[in-house]
Amino acid sequence: MKIIDLSLPIDDKAFEVHKVAIERISHKAGVEKFNRVMAGKALAGKLKYYLGRRIIKKEDLPDEEFLSLETVHSPVHIGTHLDYSFHYGSRSEGRPAKTAEEIPLEYCYQDGVRLDLTHKKPNETITASDITSCLEKINYKLKPLDIVFLFTGADKLYGSPRYFSDYPGVDISAIDYLLDRGIKIFGVDTMGIDRPYRFMLKEFLEKKDVKYLYPAHFYGRKREFIHIERLANLEKLPDYGFKVNCFPIRIKNTGAAWARAVAIV
């Protein structure tokens, strides 16, 4: 058995559109943080802390080190994550949209299929005909609950501005094709399922037509689906014959949730 990591990290050093910050309290500084937090629970404790009293001193600790502590400030759409219908709009299929904590876990551990779409260029979309061509090439027929990966190779641009500008989008026809065959989750190794901002916004501003803005995402209001964004290492997978594990982190009332997606070959 071989386990292949399909996930990108939450990295405060990588180029991102949204702000990401990771506060890191070192082992040496950890004891001071502990004293400040514990003393801050009551006014009397705050006064004693500011007068120099400490509950635990560094000299009390092995190697004068306490515990490290990292606090991550990040949108749920940074790093590899699953999007559900609440992200697309307040309603889906005429019902209140579902949040990421409601993703059925049985959808998240299924057979995987990789479709090679590395020939698709930025500003292009992956269509239903592209998917049928890929399936014919590998001689595979989709079955309900398969997790389908659309492999573009765009993850190799991660960390640079090009990661946000040079990748193909997913056409609504491709989403319909997958959903009509019982697919509940599909994934991309791009930062999103719609074309890059530079193409969408340009066409919207030129034509003043809302259909050019996030058509794949907004389609989730008409048909319910789950998709994974920011996958990585899809080139390491066979076309099929592997399992996918992509359980989402349980966060209350969010449209997306991080996942450590892996393939088991």
Secondary structure, 3 states (H helix, E strand, C coil): CCEEECECCCCCCCCCCCCCEEEEECHHHHHHHHHHHHHCCCHHHHHHHHCCCCCCCHHHCHHHCCCCEEEEECCCCCCCEEECHHHHCCEECCEECCCHHHCCHHHHEEEEEEEECCCCCCCCEECHHHHHHHHHHHCCCCCCCCEEEEECCHHHHCCCHHHHCCCCEECHHHHHHHHHCCCCEEEECCCCCCCCHHHHHHHHHHHCCHHHCCHHHHHHHCCCCEEEECECCHHHCCCEEEEEECCECCCCCCCEEEECCEEEC
